[in-house]
Amino acid sequence: QVQLVESGGGLVQAGGSLRVSCAASGGMFSMYTFGWFRQAPGKEREFVAGISWTGGRTYYADSVKGRFTISRDNAKNTVFLQMYSLNSEETAVYYCAAVFARDLVPQTTTGYTYWGQGTKVTVSS
């Protein structure tokens, strides 16, 4: 059983940057593929970025390409999402998700087994 705990959310001005983190425990971290999703009020949860268990593959939603970077630190059992040039429409709860050893990074919620509780990001305009 893998436990995921997100942190780093908060209030940021439009155009600003923020880094959210996902600390994992309870499993062999290096064997898991991770994804970041977000859910705005009244909207469905959407894929933001993902990184394969080898770290060699990363995927991004078109809306965040060039602005967001996903990375992992296997020594710290942590996955990061660095976000730049945030806009108010990206206000949402950001969730970390994990699935065991998938080479192709899932881009749907059903592709992941474990989920964190989320961290709220508010972008003020």
mmCIF file of the C-alpha atoms, coordinates in Angstrom:
data_MODEL
# 
_entry.id   MODEL 
# 
loop_
_atom_site.group_PDB 
_atom_site.id 
_atom_site.type_symbol 
_atom_site.label_atom_id 
_atom_site.label_alt_id 
_atom_site.label_comp_id 
_atom_site.label_asym_id 
_atom_site.label_entity_id 
_atom_site.label_seq_id 
_atom_site.pdbx_PDB_ins_code 
_atom_site.Cartn_x 
_atom_site.Cartn_y 
_atom_site.Cartn_z 
_atom_site.occupancy 
_atom_site.B_iso_or_equiv 
_atom_site.pdbx_formal_charge 
_atom_site.auth_seq_id 
_atom_site.auth_comp_id 
_atom_site.auth_asym_id 
_atom_site.auth_atom_id 
_atom_site.pdbx_PDB_model_num 
ATOM 1   C CA . GLN A 1 1   ? 0.000   0.000  0.000   1.00 0.00 ? 1   GLN A CA 1 
ATOM 2   C CA . VAL A 1 2   ? 1.428   3.325  -1.093  1.00 0.00 ? 2   VAL A CA 1 
ATOM 3   C CA . GLN A 1 3   ? 0.657   6.537  0.748   1.00 0.00 ? 3   GLN A CA 1 
ATOM 4   C CA . LEU A 1 4   ? 0.989   9.863  -1.041  1.00 0.00 ? 4   LEU A CA 1 
ATOM 5   C CA . VAL A 1 5   ? 1.107   13.222 0.691   1.00 0.00 ? 5   VAL A CA 1 
ATOM 6   C CA . GLU A 1 6   ? 1.088   16.428 -1.311  1.00 0.00 ? 6   GLU A CA 1 
ATOM 7   C CA . SER A 1 7   ? 2.397   19.736 -0.040  1.00 0.00 ? 7   SER A CA 1 
ATOM 8   C CA . GLY A 1 8   ? 3.436   23.130 -1.275  1.00 0.00 ? 8   GLY A CA 1 
ATOM 9   C CA . GLY A 1 9   ? 0.113   24.529 -2.355  1.00 0.00 ? 9   GLY A CA 1 
ATOM 10  C CA . GLY A 1 10  ? -0.906  28.042 -1.480  1.00 0.00 ? 10  GLY A CA 1 
ATOM 11  C CA . LEU A 1 11  ? -1.790  31.451 -2.815  1.00 0.00 ? 11  LEU A CA 1 
ATOM 12  C CA . VAL A 1 12  ? 0.177   32.898 -5.720  1.00 0.00 ? 12  VAL A CA 1 
ATOM 13  C CA . GLN A 1 13  ? -0.375  35.867 -7.977  1.00 0.00 ? 13  GLN A CA 1 
ATOM 14  C CA . ALA A 1 14  ? -1.081  35.427 -11.645 1.00 0.00 ? 14  ALA A CA 1 
ATOM 15  C CA . GLY A 1 15  ? 2.185   35.108 -13.522 1.00 0.00 ? 15  GLY A CA 1 
ATOM 16  C CA . GLY A 1 16  ? 3.898   33.678 -10.484 1.00 0.00 ? 16  GLY A CA 1 
ATOM 17  C CA . SER A 1 17  ? 5.417   30.294 -9.820  1.00 0.00 ? 17  SER A CA 1 
ATOM 18  C CA . LEU A 1 18  ? 4.954   27.531 -7.301  1.00 0.00 ? 18  LEU A CA 1 
ATOM 19  C CA . ARG A 1 19  ? 6.355   24.084 -6.668  1.00 0.00 ? 19  ARG A CA 1 
ATOM 20  C CA . VAL A 1 20  ? 4.215   21.338 -5.236  1.00 0.00 ? 20  VAL A CA 1 
ATOM 21  C CA . SER A 1 21  ? 5.615   18.108 -3.860  1.00 0.00 ? 21  SER A CA 1 
ATOM 22  C CA . CYS A 1 22  ? 4.374   14.575 -3.379  1.00 0.00 ? 22  CYS A CA 1 
ATOM 23  C CA . ALA A 1 23  ? 6.028   12.429 -0.732  1.00 0.00 ? 23  ALA A CA 1 
ATOM 24  C CA . ALA A 1 24  ? 5.475   8.702  -1.116  1.00 0.00 ? 24  ALA A CA 1 
ATOM 25  C CA . SER A 1 25  ? 5.805   5.926  1.406   1.00 0.00 ? 25  SER A CA 1 
ATOM 26  C CA . GLY A 1 26  ? 4.893   2.274  1.754   1.00 0.00 ? 26  GLY A CA 1 
ATOM 27  C CA . GLY A 1 27  ? 6.244   1.028  -1.543  1.00 0.00 ? 27  GLY A CA 1 
ATOM 28  C CA . MET A 1 28  ? 9.361   0.838  -3.673  1.00 0.00 ? 28  MET A CA 1 
ATOM 29  C CA . PHE A 1 29  ? 9.296   4.403  -4.889  1.00 0.00 ? 29  PHE A CA 1 
ATOM 30  C CA . SER A 1 30  ? 11.571  3.869  -7.871  1.00 0.00 ? 30  SER A CA 1 
ATOM 31  C CA . MET A 1 31  ? 9.172   1.303  -9.333  1.00 0.00 ? 31  MET A CA 1 
ATOM 32  C CA . TYR A 1 32  ? 6.195   3.654  -9.557  1.00 0.00 ? 32  TYR A CA 1 
ATOM 33  C CA . THR A 1 33  ? 4.988   5.904  -12.329 1.00 0.00 ? 33  THR A CA 1 
ATOM 34  C CA . PHE A 1 34  ? 3.525   9.155  -11.052 1.00 0.00 ? 34  PHE A CA 1 
ATOM 35  C CA . GLY A 1 35  ? 1.051   11.652 -12.318 1.00 0.00 ? 35  GLY A CA 1 
ATOM 36  C CA . TRP A 1 36  ? -0.209  15.058 -11.294 1.00 0.00 ? 36  TRP A CA 1 
ATOM 37  C CA . PHE A 1 37  ? -3.854  15.925 -11.792 1.00 0.00 ? 37  PHE A CA 1 
ATOM 38  C CA . ARG A 1 38  ? -5.894  18.942 -10.847 1.00 0.00 ? 38  ARG A CA 1 
ATOM 39  C CA . GLN A 1 39  ? -9.538  19.569 -10.157 1.00 0.00 ? 39  GLN A CA 1 
ATOM 40  C CA . ALA A 1 40  ? -11.099 23.006 -10.226 1.00 0.00 ? 40  ALA A CA 1 
ATOM 41  C CA . PRO A 1 41  ? -14.437 23.677 -8.528  1.00 0.00 ? 41  PRO A CA 1 
ATOM 42  C CA . GLY A 1 42  ? -17.270 22.210 -10.545 1.00 0.00 ? 42  GLY A CA 1 
ATOM 43  C CA . LYS A 1 43  ? -14.957 20.563 -13.059 1.00 0.00 ? 43  LYS A CA 1 
ATOM 44  C CA . GLU A 1 44  ? -13.630 17.102 -13.637 1.00 0.00 ? 44  GLU A CA 1 
ATOM 45  C CA . ARG A 1 45  ? -10.208 16.043 -12.508 1.00 0.00 ? 45  ARG A CA 1 
ATOM 46  C CA . GLU A 1 46  ? -7.751  16.536 -15.354 1.00 0.00 ? 46  GLU A CA 1 
ATOM 47  C CA . PHE A 1 47  ? -4.287  15.273 -16.168 1.00 0.00 ? 47  PHE A CA 1 
ATOM 48  C CA . VAL A 1 48  ? -1.482  17.794 -15.807 1.00 0.00 ? 48  VAL A CA 1 
ATOM 49  C CA . ALA A 1 49  ? 1.797   15.899 -16.021 1.00 0.00 ? 49  ALA A CA 1 
ATOM 50  C CA . GLY A 1 50  ? 3.289   12.473 -15.544 1.00 0.00 ? 50  GLY A CA 1 
ATOM 51  C CA . ILE A 1 51  ? 6.652   10.786 -15.196 1.00 0.00 ? 51  ILE A CA 1 
ATOM 52  C CA . SER A 1 52  ? 7.490   7.142  -15.807 1.00 0.00 ? 52  SER A CA 1 
ATOM 53  C CA . TRP A 1 53  ? 9.013   4.901  -13.194 1.00 0.00 ? 53  TRP A CA 1 
ATOM 54  C CA . THR A 1 54  ? 12.346  5.034  -15.003 1.00 0.00 ? 54  THR A CA 1 
ATOM 55  C CA . GLY A 1 55  ? 12.173  8.809  -15.148 1.00 0.00 ? 55  GLY A CA 1 
ATOM 56  C CA . GLY A 1 56  ? 12.857  8.656  -18.841 1.00 0.00 ? 56  GLY A CA 1 
ATOM 57  C CA . ARG A 1 57  ? 9.394   9.589  -20.023 1.00 0.00 ? 57  ARG A CA 1 
ATOM 58  C CA . THR A 1 58  ? 7.479   12.689 -19.115 1.00 0.00 ? 58  THR A CA 1 
ATOM 59  C CA . TYR A 1 59  ? 4.141   13.857 -20.451 1.00 0.00 ? 59  TYR A CA 1 
ATOM 60  C CA . TYR A 1 60  ? 2.287   17.111 -20.132 1.00 0.00 ? 60  TYR A CA 1 
ATOM 61  C CA . ALA A 1 61  ? -1.138  18.405 -20.884 1.00 0.00 ? 61  ALA A CA 1 
ATOM 62  C CA . ASP A 1 62  ? -1.025  20.798 -23.821 1.00 0.00 ? 62  ASP A CA 1 
ATOM 63  C CA . SER A 1 63  ? -2.166  23.634 -21.596 1.00 0.00 ? 63  SER A CA 1 
ATOM 64  C CA . VAL A 1 64  ? 0.924   23.403 -19.378 1.00 0.00 ? 64  VAL A CA 1 
ATOM 65  C CA . LYS A 1 65  ? 3.663   22.469 -21.834 1.00 0.00 ? 65  LYS A CA 1 
ATOM 66  C CA . GLY A 1 66  ? 6.597   24.807 -21.546 1.00 0.00 ? 66  GLY A CA 1 
ATOM 67  C CA . ARG A 1 67  ? 5.426   26.143 -18.183 1.00 0.00 ? 67  ARG A CA 1 
ATOM 68  C CA . PHE A 1 68  ? 5.295   23.116 -15.884 1.00 0.00 ? 68  PHE A CA 1 
ATOM 69  C CA . THR A 1 69  ? 8.016   20.587 -15.149 1.00 0.00 ? 69  THR A CA 1 
ATOM 70  C CA . ILE A 1 70  ? 7.564   17.254 -13.423 1.00 0.00 ? 70  ILE A CA 1 
ATOM 71  C CA . SER A 1 71  ? 10.537  15.568 -11.793 1.00 0.00 ? 71  SER A CA 1 
ATOM 72  C CA . ARG A 1 72  ? 11.312  12.876 -9.277  1.00 0.00 ? 72  ARG A CA 1 
ATOM 73  C CA . ASP A 1 73  ? 13.950  12.346 -6.619  1.00 0.00 ? 73  ASP A CA 1 
ATOM 74  C CA . ASN A 1 74  ? 14.192  8.645  -5.896  1.00 0.00 ? 74  ASN A CA 1 
ATOM 75  C CA . ALA A 1 75  ? 16.544  9.251  -2.977  1.00 0.00 ? 75  ALA A CA 1 
ATOM 76  C CA . LYS A 1 76  ? 13.895  11.402 -1.283  1.00 0.00 ? 76  LYS A CA 1 
ATOM 77  C CA . ASN A 1 77  ? 10.851  9.406  -2.429  1.00 0.00 ? 77  ASN A CA 1 
ATOM 78  C CA . THR A 1 78  ? 9.388   12.613 -3.735  1.00 0.00 ? 78  THR A CA 1 
ATOM 79  C CA . VAL A 1 79  ? 7.840   13.833 -6.965  1.00 0.00 ? 79  VAL A CA 1 
ATOM 80  C CA . PHE A 1 80  ? 7.752   17.518 -7.800  1.00 0.00 ? 80  PHE A CA 1 
ATOM 81  C CA . LEU A 1 81  ? 5.681   19.711 -10.054 1.00 0.00 ? 81  LEU A CA 1 
ATOM 82  C CA . GLN A 1 82  ? 7.280   23.058 -10.767 1.00 0.00 ? 82  GLN A CA 1 
ATOM 83  C CA . MET A 1 83  ? 4.776   25.539 -12.153 1.00 0.00 ? 83  MET A CA 1 
ATOM 84  C CA . TYR A 1 84  ? 5.562   28.849 -13.839 1.00 0.00 ? 84  TYR A CA 1 
ATOM 85  C CA . SER A 1 85  ? 3.404   31.603 -15.327 1.00 0.00 ? 85  SER A CA 1 
ATOM 86  C CA . LEU A 1 86  ? 0.331   30.497 -13.474 1.00 0.00 ? 86  LEU A CA 1 
ATOM 87  C CA . ASN A 1 87  ? -3.026  31.969 -14.352 1.00 0.00 ? 87  ASN A CA 1 
ATOM 88  C CA . SER A 1 88  ? -6.254  32.211 -12.411 1.00 0.00 ? 88  SER A CA 1 
ATOM 89  C CA . GLU A 1 89  ? -7.874  29.403 -14.388 1.00 0.00 ? 89  GLU A CA 1 
ATOM 90  C CA . GLU A 1 90  ? -5.336  27.053 -12.853 1.00 0.00 ? 90  GLU A CA 1 
ATOM 91  C CA . THR A 1 91  ? -6.763  27.506 -9.412  1.00 0.00 ? 91  THR A CA 1 
ATOM 92  C CA . ALA A 1 92  ? -7.519  23.967 -8.315  1.00 0.00 ? 92  ALA A CA 1 
ATOM 93  C CA . VAL A 1 93  ? -6.710  21.174 -5.945  1.00 0.00 ? 93  VAL A CA 1 
ATOM 94  C CA . TYR A 1 94  ? -3.635  19.405 -7.264  1.00 0.00 ? 94  TYR A CA 1 
ATOM 95  C CA . TYR A 1 95  ? -3.451  15.663 -6.735  1.00 0.00 ? 95  TYR A CA 1 
ATOM 96  C CA . CYS A 1 96  ? -0.571  13.239 -6.940  1.00 0.00 ? 96  CYS A CA 1 
ATOM 97  C CA . ALA A 1 97  ? -1.221  9.712  -8.188  1.00 0.00 ? 97  ALA A CA 1 
ATOM 98  C CA . ALA A 1 98  ? 0.857   6.560  -8.556  1.00 0.00 ? 98  ALA A CA 1 
ATOM 99  C CA . VAL A 1 99  ? 0.751   3.269  -10.412 1.00 0.00 ? 99  VAL A CA 1 
ATOM 100 C CA . PHE A 1 100 ? 3.231   0.419  -10.373 1.00 0.00 ? 100 PHE A CA 1 
ATOM 101 C CA . ALA A 1 101 ? 5.847   0.223  -13.146 1.00 0.00 ? 101 ALA A CA 1 
ATOM 102 C CA . ARG A 1 102 ? 3.957   1.598  -16.141 1.00 0.00 ? 102 ARG A CA 1 
ATOM 103 C CA . ASP A 1 103 ? 6.276   2.521  -18.994 1.00 0.00 ? 103 ASP A CA 1 
ATOM 104 C CA . LEU A 1 104 ? 3.583   4.492  -20.749 1.00 0.00 ? 104 LEU A CA 1 
ATOM 105 C CA . VAL A 1 105 ? 2.407   7.214  -18.410 1.00 0.00 ? 105 VAL A CA 1 
ATOM 106 C CA . PRO A 1 106 ? -1.376  7.081  -17.970 1.00 0.00 ? 106 PRO A CA 1 
ATOM 107 C CA . GLN A 1 107 ? -3.194  10.307 -18.684 1.00 0.00 ? 107 GLN A CA 1 
ATOM 108 C CA . THR A 1 108 ? -6.530  9.356  -17.187 1.00 0.00 ? 108 THR A CA 1 
ATOM 109 C CA . THR A 1 109 ? -7.560  8.927  -13.584 1.00 0.00 ? 109 THR A CA 1 
ATOM 110 C CA . THR A 1 110 ? -8.380  5.276  -14.127 1.00 0.00 ? 110 THR A CA 1 
ATOM 111 C CA . GLY A 1 111 ? -4.757  4.583  -14.941 1.00 0.00 ? 111 GLY A CA 1 
ATOM 112 C CA . TYR A 1 112 ? -3.620  5.149  -11.379 1.00 0.00 ? 112 TYR A CA 1 
ATOM 113 C CA . THR A 1 113 ? -3.981  3.037  -8.282  1.00 0.00 ? 113 THR A CA 1 
ATOM 114 C CA . TYR A 1 114 ? -3.018  5.368  -5.456  1.00 0.00 ? 114 TYR A CA 1 
ATOM 115 C CA . TRP A 1 115 ? -3.985  8.958  -4.781  1.00 0.00 ? 115 TRP A CA 1 
ATOM 116 C CA . GLY A 1 116 ? -3.025  11.649 -2.343  1.00 0.00 ? 116 GLY A CA 1 
ATOM 117 C CA . GLN A 1 117 ? -5.421  13.959 -0.562  1.00 0.00 ? 117 GLN A CA 1 
ATOM 118 C CA . GLY A 1 118 ? -4.492  16.957 -2.688  1.00 0.00 ? 118 GLY A CA 1 
ATOM 119 C CA . THR A 1 119 ? -2.996  20.374 -2.113  1.00 0.00 ? 119 THR A CA 1 
ATOM 120 C CA . LYS A 1 120 ? -4.867  23.537 -2.973  1.00 0.00 ? 120 LYS A CA 1 
ATOM 121 C CA . VAL A 1 121 ? -3.368  26.084 -5.343  1.00 0.00 ? 121 VAL A CA 1 
ATOM 122 C CA . THR A 1 122 ? -5.045  29.447 -5.627  1.00 0.00 ? 122 THR A CA 1 
ATOM 123 C CA . VAL A 1 123 ? -3.937  31.868 -8.323  1.00 0.00 ? 123 VAL A CA 1 
ATOM 124 C CA . SER A 1 124 ? -5.128  35.394 -7.788  1.00 0.00 ? 124 SER A CA 1 
ATOM 125 C CA . SER A 1 125 ? -5.712  37.642 -10.793 1.00 0.00 ? 125 SER A CA 1 
# 
